[in-house]
């Protein structure tokens, strides 16, 4: 069983959101105080392979450093950045999505926008910024599944079903 994982970080380098898409459960998002090793392992229960984009260099090392969870040691890992390169696709996830015709509700947003959105939520209680950040992260993890299915030449059933958000506070 595969899970598609992406994190968002703050300007200070802590994890603000861990997004996980599981075809068998939908999307799970660990947010703010909900970002913990226990919640992460609970969300990954039954998973054998974690799929990321550039997770070898970014997501998994940060999770290891911040949560002391060594996902590379405990799960198989597929980094789609390198799979894309094998198919002649270079660049970031958004550029590759655009090239392949994968659409988003949040066009134009990038990983650089995530800490800005988090800061607006954290310091100004901007609920719209939090909703946009969660939508952006959800699209990232769902589009990883779509991208992998396109690279494999298979069709993915509707991945947008259930969304579960785990956090300790939403004001």
C-alpha positions as CSV (number, residue, x, y, z in Angstrom):
1,X,0.0,0.0,0.0
2,X,1.3,3.4,-1.0
3,X,0.9,6.8,0.7
4,X,1.7,10.2,-1.0
5,X,3.4,12.6,1.4
6,X,4.3,16.3,1.3
7,X,5.2,18.7,4.1
8,X,4.9,22.5,4.5
9,X,7.3,24.3,6.7
10,X,7.5,27.7,8.5
11,X,10.1,30.3,8.1
12,X,11.8,29.0,11.2
13,X,12.0,25.5,9.7
14,X,9.4,23.7,11.8
15,X,6.7,21.6,10.1
16,X,3.3,23.4,9.8
17,X,1.5,20.7,7.7
18,X,2.1,17.1,6.9
19,X,-0.2,16.0,4.0
20,X,-0.8,12.4,3.3
21,X,-2.9,11.0,0.5
22,X,-3.9,7.3,0.9
23,X,-6.0,5.8,-1.9
24,X,-7.7,3.7,0.7
25,X,-8.5,6.6,3.2
26,X,-8.3,9.9,1.2
27,X,-6.3,12.8,2.5
28,X,-5.0,13.2,6.0
29,X,-3.5,16.5,7.1
30,X,-1.5,16.9,10.3
31,X,-1.5,20.6,11.2
32,X,0.1,22.7,13.9
33,X,0.0,20.8,17.2
34,X,-1.3,17.7,15.3
35,X,2.1,17.4,13.7
36,X,3.6,14.6,15.9
37,X,5.4,11.3,15.4
38,X,2.4,9.4,16.9
39,X,-0.1,11.1,14.5
40,X,2.3,10.5,11.6
41,X,2.7,6.8,12.3
42,X,-1.1,6.4,12.9
43,X,-1.7,8.1,9.5
44,X,0.8,5.7,7.9
45,X,-0.5,2.5,9.5
46,X,-0.6,-0.3,6.9
47,X,1.6,1.6,4.4
48,X,4.6,0.0,2.9
49,X,5.8,2.7,0.4
50,X,5.9,6.5,0.8
51,X,5.9,8.5,-2.4
52,X,7.2,12.1,-2.5
53,X,8.5,14.7,-4.9
54,X,12.0,15.7,-3.8
55,X,11.3,14.0,-0.5
56,X,14.8,12.5,-0.4
57,X,16.3,16.0,0.0
58,X,13.5,17.9,1.8
59,X,10.5,16.2,3.3
60,X,12.1,13.1,4.8
61,X,15.2,14.7,6.3
62,X,13.0,17.5,7.9
63,X,10.6,14.9,9.4
64,X,13.6,13.0,10.7
65,X,15.2,16.1,12.2
66,X,11.9,17.6,13.7
67,X,10.0,14.4,14.7
68,X,12.8,11.9,15.1
69,X,10.9,9.6,12.7
70,X,13.3,8.0,10.1
71,X,10.7,7.2,7.4
72,X,13.4,6.1,5.0
73,X,14.5,3.4,7.3
74,X,11.0,2.2,8.1
75,X,9.3,2.4,4.7
76,X,10.1,1.9,1.0
77,X,10.5,5.3,-0.6
78,X,9.8,6.5,-4.2
79,X,10.9,10.0,-5.0
80,X,9.0,11.0,-8.1
81,X,11.6,13.7,-8.9
82,X,13.9,11.0,-10.0
83,X,11.2,9.0,-11.8
84,X,10.3,12.2,-13.7
85,X,14.0,12.7,-14.7
86,X,14.0,9.1,-16.1
87,X,11.1,10.2,-18.3
88,X,12.9,13.4,-19.4
89,X,10.8,15.6,-17.2
90,X,12.9,18.2,-15.2
91,X,12.0,21.0,-12.9
92,X,9.8,21.4,-9.9
93,X,6.5,19.6,-9.3
94,X,4.3,22.5,-10.4
95,X,6.3,22.9,-13.7
96,X,6.0,19.2,-14.4
97,X,2.3,19.2,-13.6
98,X,1.7,22.1,-16.0
99,X,3.7,20.3,-18.7
100,X,1.5,17.2,-18.2
101,X,-1.8,19.0,-18.0
102,X,-2.4,18.3,-14.3
103,X,-4.5,21.2,-13.0
104,X,-4.9,22.9,-9.6
105,X,-7.4,24.9,-7.7
106,X,-4.4,27.0,-6.4
107,X,-2.5,27.8,-9.6
108,X,0.5,30.1,-9.1
109,X,1.1,29.1,-5.5
110,X,4.4,27.5,-4.8
111,X,6.3,26.1,-1.8
112,X,7.6,29.6,-1.2
113,X,4.0,30.8,-0.5
114,X,3.4,28.2,2.2
115,X,5.4,29.8,5.1
116,X,3.7,33.2,4.2
117,X,0.3,31.6,4.5
118,X,1.2,29.9,7.7
119,X,2.5,33.2,9.2
120,X,-0.7,35.0,8.3
121,X,-2.7,32.2,10.0
122,X,-0.4,32.1,13.0
123,X,0.0,35.8,13.7
124,X,-3.2,37.2,12.3
125,X,-5.6,34.3,12.9
126,X,-6.3,34.4,9.1
127,X,-8.5,31.4,8.6
128,X,-8.6,32.0,4.8
129,X,-4.8,31.7,4.7
130,X,-5.0,28.4,6.6
131,X,-7.7,27.1,4.3
132,X,-5.6,28.1,1.2
133,X,-2.5,26.4,2.7
134,X,-4.4,23.2,3.4
135,X,-5.9,23.2,-0.1
136,X,-2.5,23.8,-1.6
137,X,-1.0,20.9,0.4
138,X,-3.9,18.6,-0.4
139,X,-3.4,19.3,-4.1
140,X,0.3,18.5,-3.7
141,X,-0.3,15.0,-2.3
142,X,-3.2,14.2,-4.6
143,X,-1.3,15.3,-7.6
144,X,1.6,13.1,-6.6
145,X,-0.7,10.1,-7.1
146,X,-2.0,11.6,-10.4
147,X,1.6,12.2,-11.6
148,X,2.7,8.7,-10.6
149,X,-0.3,7.1,-12.4
150,X,0.5,9.2,-15.6
151,X,4.1,8.1,-15.5
152,X,3.1,4.5,-15.1
153,X,0.4,4.8,-17.9
154,X,-2.5,3.9,-15.6
155,X,-5.7,5.7,-14.8
156,X,-6.3,7.0,-11.2
157,X,-9.8,6.9,-9.8
158,X,-11.1,10.1,-8.2
159,X,-8.6,10.9,-5.4
160,X,-10.4,13.9,-4.0
161,X,-12.8,12.0,-1.7
162,X,-12.3,12.2,2.1
163,X,-10.1,14.8,3.8
164,X,-9.2,14.5,7.5
165,X,-7.4,17.3,9.3
166,X,-5.7,16.6,12.6
167,X,-4.6,19.6,14.6
168,X,-4.8,20.8,18.2
169,X,-6.4,24.1,17.5
170,X,-8.3,26.0,14.9
171,X,-9.5,29.3,16.3
